[in-house]
Amino acid sequence: MASSLPSLYAEANMKPVTALVGLLLVSSALACPVKKGFIAGGLLPLPAGYVPKCDDWYASSKQGLQSSLGTGQKMSWFEMYAVDAKALKFDNLIGQLTRRGYTSVMKTDYGGMVGRRLRDKAGRMLDVSARKMEGNNYFVSLSLIKF
């Protein structure tokens, strides 16, 4: 009987460790942005007023985009930010991305959303969009898609 006590003790202590490891894996799966303090996969410093959104809205938006991708398309990363209208400066953000080697492919403005599709030198598409939410708040999302 005494020899089974250490075994029971070790087993009981493994449950919290297993739960912690599971929590860390879930947290890292929802991790955003790609690189803390930066935007666009770590390409640019985070603009003033851009607050990373790493909540259920972020997770469902990312999942929705992933499920809409066609055959052969793969999302490299997805980021979302809450931004006040005064801090948005959408054209400035696009300008910074084009100065870093992205080329403009098309505008994707529709239904209260401003969007741009850019291409990098490897042919991947970077979709950047800003959607007006409540009041003066916007959600800005960026996603890099491999074709």
N, C-alpha and C positions, 0 to 999 in steps of 0.2 A: 504494500500500500504506500509506503513512504517513497518508493522509487517512482510512483506515478505523480507525486506532487510537483516536482520540477517540470514534468511534461505538461501538466494542467496549467501551471503558472506561465510557461512559455506560450502555450496556445492562447491563453486569455490576453496576454500582452500583444500578440500578433494582430488581433482584431482591430485595435485602435490604429496600429501601424498601417494595416491594409486599408482602413478607411481614410487615413491621411494621404497615403499614396494615391488612392482613387480621387480624392479631392484635388490634389495637385495636378493630376493628369487632366481633369475636367477644367481646372483653372487655366492651364497652359493651352488647352484647345480653344478657349475663349479669349486668349491673350490678345490684347490690342493696345496701342498700335503695334506694328511689327517691331519698331525700335523706339523705346521710350524717349520722349523729348523731340521726336522727329515725325515727319509725315511722309507719305508716299514710299513706304517700304524702307524708310531710313534715308531717303535721298535729300530731303530738305529739313531744316530746323522747323519745329512746330511753330506755326504763326501765332502771334498774340491773339488771345480770345478763342482759340480752338481747343475744345475740351474733349478728350477721347470718350466715346460712348462704348462701354463694354458690358452692356446689360442684355436683357432679353430681346429688346428691339434690335440691337446689333446682331445677336445670334440668329434671330428669325430672318433678318434681312440677308445675312450671309448665306444662310441655308436656302432661302428662296432664290438667290442668284445662282448658287451652285446647282440647284435642281433645274434651272432654266438653260444651262449650258448645253450646247449641241455635242454631237459625237466628235471626239478629238479635241475638244476644248477643255482646258483645265485652269481653275483659278489658282494663281500663285499666292495671292494674299488679298485681304479685304480689310479696310479701315473705315471707321465712322466717327464723326466729330459733331458735337453740338456747338453752334456758333451764333452769336448775336449778329443781327444785320449790319451793325457798324463795323464789326471785325471781319465780315465775310470776304471782301476784296477778292472775289472769284477770278476776275480777269488777271489780277496780279499773281495769283497762285498758278494759273495756266501759263502765264509768261515765264515764271520761274522754272516750270517744268520744261517748256520749250527751250529755254536757255541751257538746260541740262541734257539736251539731246533728243527730246521727244518732238515728233512732228504732228501737226494737227491733221486729223483725218476727217472729222465731221462734227457739226453741232448736233446735239440731241436735246434741244429745248422742246418741252411740251408739258401741258397741264400743270403749271405751277412749279415746274422743275427746270433748272438750267443745267445743261450737261455738255461735256466735250469728250470726244474719243480721240486719244493720242496714240501714236505708235512709237515704240522704242527701236533701236538699231537692230535688235534681234527679231523684230516683227511681232512682238507681243503688244496687245492693246491695253492701254490704261484708260479706264472709264472714270471720269470725275463728274460728280453731280452734286447740286445743291437743291434741296427741297425745302420750301417754306413750311414751317410747322405752326404752332400757336404763337400769336403775338409777333414779335420781331425775331423769333428764333428760326434757325435753319439747321438741317442735318446735312452735312457734307460727307459723301462717301467716295472712296477711291478703291478701285479693284483692278488688279493686273491679271489679264487673261492670256493664256498661251493657246495658240491655234495650231 
